[in-house]
Amino acid sequence: MTGKTLSFRNACAEDAAFILSLRTDTEKSRYLSAVSADIADQKAWLARYAQADDQAYFIIEYQGEPIGTVRLYNPLGDSFCWGSWILKDTRPGHAAMESALMVYAYGIDHLGFKGAHLDVRKGNERVWRFHERFGARRVAETAEDYLYRLDGEAIQVSRHRYRRFLDGNVQVEFL
Ligand SMILES: CC(C)(COP(=O)(O)OP(=O)(O)OC[C@H]1O[C@@H](n2cnc3c(N)ncnc32)[C@H](O)[C@@H]1OP(=O)(O)O)[C@@H](O)C(=O)NCCC(=O)NCCS
């Protein structure tokens, strides 16, 4: 799938080392659920993922190099959830906005969802502020997380407002 400067490709077993390098980076993974540091476990997870049809796990690439990950999962009615969103420190400055816009373009235009939901650790303030600026509404909280919802209109307003990062839809060629 191609955006403006980024592309997403399906994660596969060969990405285990790259994914582990992000998920075992203590700073990056501070607010993510812990994963095993064993590469065989990561490969097994990716092999199971290859059989799943209820989620999409992408490697985010820039200029042909992997720079991060993102995942769409846990659909609830007409809303999809996304997360496992990590970008390397060497990402270009626009990567966060463009990759978020690509997730919404894919989830809404391509998969046909109407809205989205997210949960973010309360301590991950930079990230929940990102989502709030994007139009996410805090609808609930647990001891650890804030739960957010974006309705279709809020997503479309932000896609239009931020069209300089991604104008229109994504080109999808991997399905
Ligand atoms: C989550 C993550 C991918 C976000 O990427 P990021 O690059 O840190 O995102 P930022 O909030 O810094 O935003 C990037 C840029 O977009 C800009 N931006 C963000 N929201 C914006 C908005 N609404 N309008 C305009 N610009 C915006 C920021 O100002 C920033 O610009 P700068 O580089 O000039 O400072 C990254 O922080 C990460 O890997 N975190 C660790 C893993 C994690 O906790 N993931 C979330 C849990 S799912």
PDBQT file of the ligand as one rigid body, heavy atoms in Angstrom, charges set to zero:
ROOT
HETATM    1  C1  LIG A 201       3.765   6.739  18.464  1.00  0.00    +0.000 C 
HETATM    2  C2  LIG A 201       4.839   7.254  17.522  1.00  0.00    +0.000 C 
HETATM    3  C3  LIG A 201       4.900   6.332  16.309  1.00  0.00    +0.000 C 
HETATM    4  C4  LIG A 201       4.434   8.666  17.073  1.00  0.00    +0.000 C 
HETATM    5  O1  LIG A 201       5.433   9.189  16.236  1.00  0.00    +0.000 OA
HETATM    6  P1  LIG A 201       6.159  10.563  16.589  1.00  0.00    +0.000 P 
HETATM    7  O2  LIG A 201       7.070  10.890  15.459  1.00  0.00    +0.000 OA
HETATM    8  O3  LIG A 201       6.736  10.448  17.953  1.00  0.00    +0.000 OA
HETATM    9  O4  LIG A 201       4.926  11.585  16.631  1.00  0.00    +0.000 OA
HETATM   10  P2  LIG A 201       4.922  13.115  17.134  1.00  0.00    +0.000 P 
HETATM   11  O5  LIG A 201       3.791  13.256  18.070  1.00  0.00    +0.000 OA
HETATM   12  O6  LIG A 201       6.294  13.523  17.568  1.00  0.00    +0.000 OA
HETATM   13  O7  LIG A 201       4.566  13.862  15.781  1.00  0.00    +0.000 OA
HETATM   14  C5  LIG A 201       5.508  13.923  14.699  1.00  0.00    +0.000 C 
HETATM   15  C6  LIG A 201       5.499  15.290  14.077  1.00  0.00    +0.000 C 
HETATM   16  O8  LIG A 201       4.189  15.552  13.584  1.00  0.00    +0.000 OA
HETATM   17  C7  LIG A 201       3.732  16.765  14.137  1.00  0.00    +0.000 C 
HETATM   18  N1  LIG A 201       2.305  16.665  14.417  1.00  0.00    +0.000 N 
HETATM   19  C8  LIG A 201       1.712  15.817  15.262  1.00  0.00    +0.000 A 
HETATM   20  N2  LIG A 201       0.392  16.029  15.266  1.00  0.00    +0.000 NA
HETATM   21  C9  LIG A 201       0.182  17.058  14.414  1.00  0.00    +0.000 A 
HETATM   22  C10 LIG A 201      -0.964  17.749  14.000  1.00  0.00    +0.000 A 
HETATM   23  N3  LIG A 201      -2.168  17.424  14.451  1.00  0.00    +0.000 N 
HETATM   24  N4  LIG A 201      -0.812  18.758  13.118  1.00  0.00    +0.000 NA
HETATM   25  C11 LIG A 201       0.372  19.078  12.626  1.00  0.00    +0.000 A 
HETATM   26  N5  LIG A 201       1.511  18.448  12.977  1.00  0.00    +0.000 NA
HETATM   27  C12 LIG A 201       1.401  17.459  13.864  1.00  0.00    +0.000 A 
HETATM   28  C13 LIG A 201       4.469  16.917  15.448  1.00  0.00    +0.000 C 
HETATM   29  O9  LIG A 201       4.530  18.271  15.832  1.00  0.00    +0.000 OA
HETATM   30  C14 LIG A 201       5.830  16.396  15.069  1.00  0.00    +0.000 C 
HETATM   31  O10 LIG A 201       6.536  17.402  14.350  1.00  0.00    +0.000 OA
HETATM   32  P3  LIG A 201       8.104  17.700  14.630  1.00  0.00    +0.000 P 
HETATM   33  O11 LIG A 201       8.814  16.457  14.167  1.00  0.00    +0.000 OA
HETATM   34  O12 LIG A 201       8.363  18.892  13.800  1.00  0.00    +0.000 OA
HETATM   35  O13 LIG A 201       8.196  17.920  16.115  1.00  0.00    +0.000 OA
HETATM   36  C15 LIG A 201       6.230   7.305  18.213  1.00  0.00    +0.000 C 
HETATM   37  O14 LIG A 201       6.213   8.271  19.255  1.00  0.00    +0.000 OA
HETATM   38  C16 LIG A 201       6.667   5.989  18.829  1.00  0.00    +0.000 C 
HETATM   39  O15 LIG A 201       7.257   5.138  18.166  1.00  0.00    +0.000 OA
HETATM   40  N6  LIG A 201       6.418   5.811  20.163  1.00  0.00    +0.000 N 
HETATM   41  C17 LIG A 201       6.786   4.616  20.883  1.00  0.00    +0.000 C 
HETATM   42  C18 LIG A 201       5.758   3.521  20.728  1.00  0.00    +0.000 C 
HETATM   43  C19 LIG A 201       4.382   3.920  21.263  1.00  0.00    +0.000 C 
HETATM   44  O16 LIG A 201       4.244   4.318  22.424  1.00  0.00    +0.000 OA
HETATM   45  N7  LIG A 201       3.364   3.777  20.407  1.00  0.00    +0.000 N 
HETATM   46  C20 LIG A 201       2.011   4.161  20.738  1.00  0.00    +0.000 C 
HETATM   47  C21 LIG A 201       1.256   3.092  21.364  1.00  0.00    +0.000 C 
HETATM   48  S1  LIG A 201       0.189   2.319  20.194  1.00  0.00    +0.000 SA
ENDROOT
TORSDOF 0
